[in-house]
Amino acid sequence: MSTPWHTAWQASDIVVFRNDAEVDRIPASQIERVIFVHRGAGDTPGDLVYALLETPDEHFLLPANTGFAGRVNFERLGFWSERQCVYWVPEQKASLPSRLKRGLWLLRPGTPAYARLPRAELASRIEAWPLVGPLTGEQRKWMRIALSRPFANTTMPSELEQPTRRRA
């Protein structure tokens, strides 16, 4: 049986709970980047595998079952839109150290459990990920619609067609 995890806003912090007991508290103002790792096209909330939050000193891995994408991200769309810090990457392009993944289930790699890690531990791996963004979920949806139209590649700005790297 899995342990129930969830996240919620409390004032200006994102709080991580396990069995309704507070496990961690992340000041939202310190979040520099949110990376959503998804399966397939990432068109639906069910495609989310995990979210990675990046602060000046640490990374936080939040599996999909914590509800970060729903309860925390979409409750405060204005906050994330203003910050322009949400990025997207397909699961097969987002490698993590094997110790962070749970065991195999039906020959499919597991998803990471909740973890708080020093930033240096994952920084070099994340720099190799082909991130797309910054785009909120709504902006990403409209970009997919625009790109699905005929001749979209000739009319879309190049920054929407190519993965982006972290801004300096």
C-alpha positions as CSV (number, residue, x, y, z in Angstrom):
1,M,0.0,0.0,0.0
2,S,1.4,3.4,-0.9
3,T,1.7,6.2,1.6
4,P,-0.7,9.1,0.8
5,W,1.3,12.3,0.0
6,H,-0.1,15.7,-0.9
7,T,0.9,19.3,-1.2
8,A,-0.9,22.5,-0.4
9,W,-0.4,26.3,-0.3
10,Q,-0.1,27.7,3.2
11,A,0.4,31.4,3.1
12,S,3.3,31.9,0.7
13,D,4.8,28.4,1.3
14,I,4.2,25.1,-0.5
15,V,3.8,22.4,2.2
16,V,4.4,18.7,1.6
17,F,2.3,16.3,3.7
18,R,2.6,12.6,4.3
19,N,-0.4,10.9,6.1
20,D,-1.6,14.5,6.9
21,A,1.6,15.3,8.8
22,E,3.8,18.1,7.5
23,V,7.0,16.7,6.1
24,D,8.5,19.8,4.3
25,R,7.9,23.4,3.6
26,I,9.2,25.2,0.5
27,P,9.0,29.0,0.4
28,A,7.4,29.7,-3.0
29,S,9.3,32.9,-3.4
30,Q,12.6,30.9,-3.5
31,I,11.5,28.6,-6.4
32,E,13.5,29.6,-9.4
33,R,12.2,26.9,-11.8
34,V,9.5,24.3,-11.9
35,I,10.1,21.4,-14.4
36,F,7.2,19.1,-15.2
37,V,8.3,15.7,-16.5
38,H,5.6,14.0,-18.5
39,R,4.9,10.9,-20.5
40,G,3.7,11.0,-24.1
41,A,2.8,14.5,-25.3
42,G,2.0,15.7,-21.8
43,D,-1.4,16.9,-22.8
44,T,-3.3,15.6,-19.8
45,P,-2.7,15.8,-16.1
46,G,-2.4,12.0,-16.1
47,D,0.7,12.3,-18.3
48,L,2.6,14.0,-15.4
49,V,5.3,11.7,-13.9
50,Y,6.8,14.2,-11.5
51,A,7.6,17.8,-10.9
52,L,11.1,19.1,-10.0
53,L,11.3,22.4,-8.1
54,E,14.6,24.2,-8.1
55,T,15.6,26.7,-5.4
56,P,19.0,28.4,-5.0
57,D,20.3,25.5,-2.9
58,E,18.1,22.5,-3.5
59,H,16.0,20.4,-5.8
60,F,12.7,18.9,-4.7
61,L,11.2,15.9,-6.5
62,L,7.4,15.8,-6.2
63,P,5.8,12.7,-7.7
64,A,2.5,13.1,-9.5
65,N,0.6,11.6,-6.5
66,T,1.6,14.6,-4.4
67,G,-0.9,16.7,-6.4
68,F,1.6,19.5,-7.0
69,A,0.5,19.9,-10.6
70,G,-3.2,20.2,-9.7
71,R,-3.6,21.7,-6.2
72,V,-0.5,23.8,-6.1
73,N,0.2,24.7,-9.7
74,F,-3.3,25.3,-11.1
75,E,-4.6,27.0,-7.9
76,R,-2.2,29.9,-8.5
77,L,-1.8,30.2,-12.2
78,G,-1.3,33.9,-11.9
79,F,1.7,33.4,-9.6
80,W,3.4,31.0,-11.9
81,S,2.6,33.0,-15.0
82,E,4.1,36.1,-13.5
83,R,7.2,34.3,-12.4
84,Q,7.7,32.6,-15.9
85,C,9.5,29.7,-14.4
86,V,7.5,26.6,-15.5
87,Y,9.3,24.3,-18.0
88,W,8.4,20.9,-19.6
89,V,10.4,17.9,-20.6
90,P,9.5,14.4,-21.8
91,E,10.2,11.6,-19.3
92,Q,12.5,9.7,-21.7
93,K,14.8,12.8,-22.0
94,A,14.9,13.5,-18.2
95,S,17.3,11.1,-16.7
96,L,17.7,10.8,-12.9
97,P,20.2,8.7,-10.9
98,S,18.9,5.2,-10.6
99,R,18.8,5.4,-6.8
100,L,16.0,8.0,-7.0
101,K,13.7,5.8,-9.0
102,R,11.5,3.2,-7.4
103,G,11.8,-0.4,-8.6
104,L,10.6,-1.8,-11.9
105,W,6.9,-2.5,-12.3
106,L,6.0,-4.6,-15.3
107,L,9.4,-3.9,-16.9
108,R,8.7,-0.1,-16.8
109,P,11.1,2.2,-14.9
110,G,9.6,3.5,-11.7
111,T,8.9,7.1,-10.8
112,P,10.9,8.9,-8.2
113,A,9.7,9.2,-4.6
114,Y,9.5,12.5,-2.8
115,A,13.1,13.8,-2.3
116,R,14.9,16.9,-1.2
117,L,18.4,17.0,-2.7
118,P,21.4,19.4,-2.8
119,R,21.2,21.3,-6.0
120,A,24.7,20.2,-7.1
121,E,23.6,16.6,-7.2
122,L,21.2,17.0,-10.1
123,A,22.4,20.3,-11.7
124,S,24.6,18.7,-14.4
125,R,21.8,16.2,-15.4
126,I,19.1,18.9,-15.6
127,E,21.3,21.1,-17.8
128,A,21.3,18.3,-20.4
129,W,17.5,18.1,-20.4
130,P,15.8,19.6,-23.5
131,L,13.5,21.9,-21.6
132,V,10.6,23.7,-23.3
133,G,9.5,26.9,-21.7
134,P,8.9,29.0,-19.8
135,L,5.3,28.1,-20.5
136,T,2.3,27.7,-18.1
137,G,0.0,24.8,-18.8
138,E,-2.4,27.2,-20.5
139,Q,0.3,28.8,-22.7
140,R,1.5,25.3,-23.6
141,K,-2.0,24.2,-24.6
142,W,-2.4,27.2,-27.0
143,M,1.1,26.6,-28.4
144,R,0.1,23.0,-29.2
145,I,-3.1,24.2,-30.9
146,A,-1.2,26.8,-32.9
147,L,1.5,24.3,-34.0
148,S,-1.2,21.8,-35.1
149,R,-2.4,24.2,-37.8
150,P,-1.3,23.9,-41.4
151,F,2.0,25.9,-42.1
152,A,2.5,26.4,-38.4
153,N,6.3,26.0,-38.6
154,T,6.5,28.9,-41.0
155,T,4.5,31.3,-38.8
156,M,5.5,30.4,-35.3
157,P,8.3,32.3,-33.6
158,S,11.4,30.2,-33.3
159,E,11.5,30.4,-29.5
160,L,8.3,28.3,-29.4
161,E,9.6,25.7,-31.8
162,Q,12.9,24.9,-30.0
163,P,13.7,23.7,-26.5
164,T,15.1,26.5,-24.4
165,R,17.9,26.6,-22.0
166,R,17.9,28.3,-18.6
167,R,18.0,32.0,-18.7
168,A,21.1,33.6,-17.2
